[in-house]
């Protein structure tokens, strides 16, 4: 229980039959939506709130009482579970007596829809199977990457028609050699003279770093080793964020139990747990304990888990970083993704890059609009670009050589948004980062150390 007056979240009561009861959910939805209607502070956060307020404003009475419940689905579908309304905007979160948690209400809707057989599109169902997709795609990586490439006029229209994946959305690439494969070849030599020598970390690879961007994990291991930290890499399974987006809470709980048991063995051996992607760190630290509040292993894992940027900053403040950081060869535009901010530990990626000498860092603290697996679907991609338009514009105006985000999907989405805006003005490359892609902040720190 949080200290009196500090915001807190209730455990998700997903095993209670009332959680899925249509009448109970209707009452709670109307109660919360009426509070949102009277406040409207969150109108600029995502598309859920404009949709809600348009429903009300265009109704017969201009109040919620004349809005048909069938209209609520569009509000639920637009929520990306970013948690920003709860974390940064809402004045009515617990312990306030109105007890508003908008994202978890949207999650409840999705869980109820799923149980009733109303959830799932072809695209969302397939995209949520990150482990299955990764295992298959790695064996066919060259062909998969060719077929999924932006601009492939042969395959992408077909993917949109058959699978519901928007033909212009950037899709992750796959690698034959996963992060686990690369880790099995050996660990980088540990700098025993570093101030933090003696620390031990087990990196939770995450599905994205394992299958799609193993170079993030490689960079993290090199930086940690240079700072005296012994590392191992494990990947029991996906954290379940894609399933959470779909309302499949039971499956998320199963992933939490399995992964907590696997990582618990490393905690027993004195290792800290570090996640490579902000969304996954959020799941380990905050969402899993709310889904399984009575599971001691999940609680223990949450207490020992860290985001990679958070962990590096922790070293810098506790023991100090190893010497060797040099200025980058250009300025950085740093996007702070929602799931980094929702961890409630501060702007750790910004704090980390501030350690790089003589390097200008421009910070964008605004949603990219992507929304996880939802962001590449035919039905939502244009909305995702609309929500992220301001973020892309700011990054384009900064026109820095480097663009970085702790969320790899957000980074790719911002680059796509920059390209869209530039193309409309007749210059398809104006404002794009020098490499034509975004980096994870840990990759830039590795570069500053001369390790990448």
URKA-V893196 format. One line per field, one symbol per residue. phi: phi as a letter, one per 20 degrees, with the letter a starting at -180 (. if undefined). psi: psi as a letter, one per 20 degrees, with the letter a starting at -180 (. if undefined). burial: b if it has 16 or more other C-alpha atoms within 10 Angstrom, else e. Layout:
phi: ???
psi: ???
burial: ???
This chain:
phi: .ffgnefbdfgfefeegfgdffffffffffffffffgfdmfegefbeffgffffgffeffemcffdefffffgffffefdlfmffffcdfedfgegfflecfffffffgffffffeneendgffffffeffffffffffcggfffffefgnffeeffffffedmegfdffdfedcfefffgffffpdffeffefgegofccdeefmffffedcfffffffffffffendfccccbfagfngfffgenefffffffffffffffgfffgeneedceecgffffffecfgffecfdeffffffgfdebfgfgffffffeednfffpfcgferfcedeefgfffffmdnefffffffffflcfcedddbffnfnmfffdfgfcgffffffegffffffffflefdccbfdfffgfffgfffffffffencfdfnffgembedfgfffffffemdb
psi: prqphpqrqqqoliiphhhipggghgghghgghhgghifkhjhjgaigghgghggghjrgijrhhjpphhihhhgghipjkhjhgghigpjjqpjqhhlpnghhghggghgggghjjirprgghgghimhgggghghhikgggghghippioighghghghgijppijppqqrqpgorhgghhiirqqppniiqhjpiqppopohqhghghhmhhghgggggggghjjppqqpqngrqijghhghijmhhhghghggghhgghhhhghjjqqppqiphhhgggghggghhhmijohhgggghhjqqqghggghgghhghqqqripqqrkrrpoopoqgighiikjamhhghghiipqkppoppomqqhigkbhhijqhiighghhghjggghghhghhkqhppqqiohhgghhggghggggghhjjoiipiqqhijrqqqhhhhhgghikj.
burial: eeeeeebbbeebebeeeebbeeeebeeebbebbbebbeeeebbebbbbbbbbbebbeeeeeebbeebeeeebbebbbbbbbbbbbbbeebbbbbbeeebbbbbbbbbbbbbbbbeeeebeeebbebbbebbeebeebbeebeebbebbbbeeeeebbebbeebbbbbbbbbebbbbbbbbebbeeebbebbeebbbbebbbbbbbbbbbbbbbbbbbbbbbbbbbbbbbbbbbbbbbbbbbbbbbbbbbeebbebbbbbbbbbbebbeeebbbbbbbbbbbbbbbbbbbbbbeeeebbbbbbebbbbbbbbbbbbbeeeebbeebbbbeebbbbbbbbbbbbbeeebbbbebbebbeebbbbbbebbbbbbbbbbbbbbbbbbbbbbbbbbbbbbbebbbbbbbbbbbbbbbbbbbbbbbbbeeeeeebbbbbeebbbbbbbbbbbbbbeee
